[in-house]
Amino acid sequence: MKNSKMLKHLALTAGLLALCSVPAVVNAQQTPPPDNGQQAAPQHSEKHEGELASLGLSDDQKAQIQKIHENMKSQMDAIKNDSTLSPDQKRAKMHEIHKASHEQVMQILTPEQREKAKADEMARKSAKQQGSQAPPQQ
C-alpha cells in the first residue's frame, strides 16, 4: 500500500515536472543551439510538449508554471555546481526541489486539471511499462 502510494506520487511528480519543462522547450526553440559540429539530441521535455495544451491552461497559469520552472532550474544549477555536496546529497536535494515544484504546480491547477494531469501521467506510466515489456523491434 505504501509503495503503491509512493509510486503514484512519484509518477505524478514526474508528469508535472515534464509539464514544467515545456517553457524551457519554447525558450530553446527561440535561441539557436550552439554549433559545435554535432547535432543535439532531442530534449526529454519535447516529448511532453502537448501536455500543457491538453490541460487547457490559462495564460496566467502558464506564466506561473514558467516562473516555477525557472526557479527550479536555477536551484538545480546551483546544486549541480556545488562541489561541497556528494552525489547522493545532490540527488536528495534535487528530489526535494522536484517535489516542491510539483506541489507548487499542483496548487496552480484547477481540480479538473489536477485530475486530468493525474490520468495523463498514469496513462504514460502504463504505456511505458507496456513498452518495456514489448519485444525489441528489428
C-alpha positions as CSV (number, residue, x, y, z in Angstrom):
1,M,0.0,0.0,0.0
2,K,2.8,2.4,0.9
3,N,4.7,1.5,-2.2
4,S,1.7,2.0,-4.4
5,K,1.0,5.4,-2.9
6,M,4.7,6.4,-3.3
7,L,4.8,5.2,-6.9
8,K,1.6,7.2,-7.7
9,H,3.2,10.3,-6.1
10,L,6.4,9.7,-8.0
11,A,4.6,9.2,-11.3
12,L,2.5,12.3,-10.8
13,T,5.6,14.3,-9.8
14,A,7.4,13.2,-13.0
15,G,4.5,14.1,-15.1
16,L,4.1,17.6,-13.7
17,L,7.8,18.2,-13.9
18,A,7.6,17.4,-17.5
19,L,4.8,20.0,-17.8
20,C,7.2,22.5,-16.1
21,S,9.8,21.6,-18.8
22,V,7.6,22.8,-21.7
23,P,8.5,26.5,-21.2
24,A,12.2,25.5,-21.5
25,V,11.4,23.9,-24.9
26,V,9.8,27.1,-26.0
27,N,12.8,29.1,-24.9
28,A,15.1,26.7,-26.5
29,Q,13.3,27.0,-29.8
30,Q,13.7,30.7,-29.7
31,T,17.5,30.5,-29.1
32,P,19.6,28.7,-31.7
33,P,21.7,25.9,-30.3
34,P,25.5,26.3,-30.2
35,D,27.2,25.0,-33.3
36,N,29.8,22.5,-32.0
37,G,29.8,20.3,-35.1
38,Q,27.4,17.8,-33.6
39,Q,23.7,17.5,-33.8
40,A,22.0,18.0,-30.5
41,A,19.9,15.1,-29.1
42,P,16.2,15.9,-28.7
43,Q,15.3,17.3,-25.4
44,H,13.3,15.0,-23.0
45,S,10.7,17.7,-22.5
46,E,9.9,17.8,-26.2
47,K,8.1,14.5,-25.8
48,H,5.6,16.1,-23.4
49,E,5.1,19.4,-25.3
50,G,1.4,18.7,-25.8
51,E,0.6,18.1,-22.1
52,L,0.1,21.7,-21.3
53,A,-2.3,22.1,-24.2
54,S,-4.2,19.0,-23.1
55,L,-4.8,20.6,-19.7
56,G,-6.2,23.8,-21.2
57,L,-4.0,26.1,-19.0
58,S,-4.8,29.8,-18.9
59,D,-2.1,32.3,-19.9
60,D,-1.8,33.2,-16.2
61,Q,-1.3,29.5,-15.2
62,K,1.3,29.2,-18.0
63,A,3.2,32.2,-16.7
64,Q,3.1,30.9,-13.1
65,I,4.3,27.5,-14.2
66,Q,7.1,29.1,-16.2
67,K,8.3,31.0,-13.1
68,I,8.2,27.8,-11.1
69,H,10.2,26.1,-13.8
70,E,12.8,28.9,-14.0
71,N,13.2,28.9,-10.2
72,M,13.6,25.1,-10.2
73,K,16.2,25.3,-12.9
74,S,18.3,27.9,-11.1
75,Q,18.1,25.9,-7.9
76,M,19.2,22.7,-9.8
77,D,22.0,24.5,-11.5
78,A,23.3,25.7,-8.1
79,I,23.2,22.2,-6.8
80,K,25.0,20.8,-9.8
81,N,27.7,23.3,-9.4
82,D,28.1,22.9,-5.6
83,S,31.3,20.9,-5.2
84,T,30.8,20.6,-1.4
85,L,27.9,18.1,-1.9
86,S,28.3,14.4,-2.6
87,P,26.4,12.8,-5.5
88,D,23.9,11.4,-3.0
89,Q,23.4,14.7,-1.4
90,K,22.9,16.4,-4.8
91,R,20.4,13.7,-5.7
92,A,18.4,14.1,-2.5
93,K,18.3,17.9,-2.8
94,M,17.2,17.7,-6.4
95,H,14.5,15.3,-5.4
96,E,13.3,17.8,-2.7
97,I,13.3,20.6,-5.3
98,H,11.3,18.4,-7.8
99,K,8.8,17.6,-5.1
100,A,8.4,21.2,-4.0
101,S,8.0,22.4,-7.6
102,H,5.4,19.7,-8.3
103,E,3.4,20.8,-5.3
104,Q,3.6,24.4,-6.5
105,V,2.3,23.4,-9.9
106,M,-0.5,21.3,-8.4
107,Q,-1.7,24.4,-6.5
108,I,-1.9,26.4,-9.7
109,L,-4.1,23.8,-11.4
110,T,-7.9,23.6,-11.1
111,P,-9.3,20.4,-9.6
112,E,-10.3,19.3,-13.1
113,Q,-6.8,20.0,-14.4
114,R,-5.3,18.1,-11.5
115,E,-7.4,15.0,-12.3
116,K,-6.5,15.3,-16.0
117,A,-2.8,15.6,-15.1
118,K,-3.0,12.5,-12.9
119,A,-4.9,10.5,-15.5
120,D,-2.4,11.5,-18.2
121,E,0.5,10.5,-16.0
122,M,-1.0,7.2,-15.2
123,A,-1.6,6.5,-18.9
124,R,2.1,7.4,-19.8
125,K,3.3,5.2,-17.0
126,S,1.2,2.3,-18.2
127,A,2.3,2.8,-21.8
128,K,5.9,3.0,-20.6
129,Q,5.6,-0.3,-18.7
130,Q,4.0,-2.0,-21.7
131,G,6.7,-0.6,-23.9
132,S,9.4,-2.0,-21.7
133,Q,7.7,-5.4,-21.8
134,A,7.4,-5.5,-25.6
135,P,9.9,-7.5,-27.6
136,P,12.7,-5.5,-29.2
137,Q,11.9,-4.0,-32.6
138,Q,14.0,-5.1,-35.6
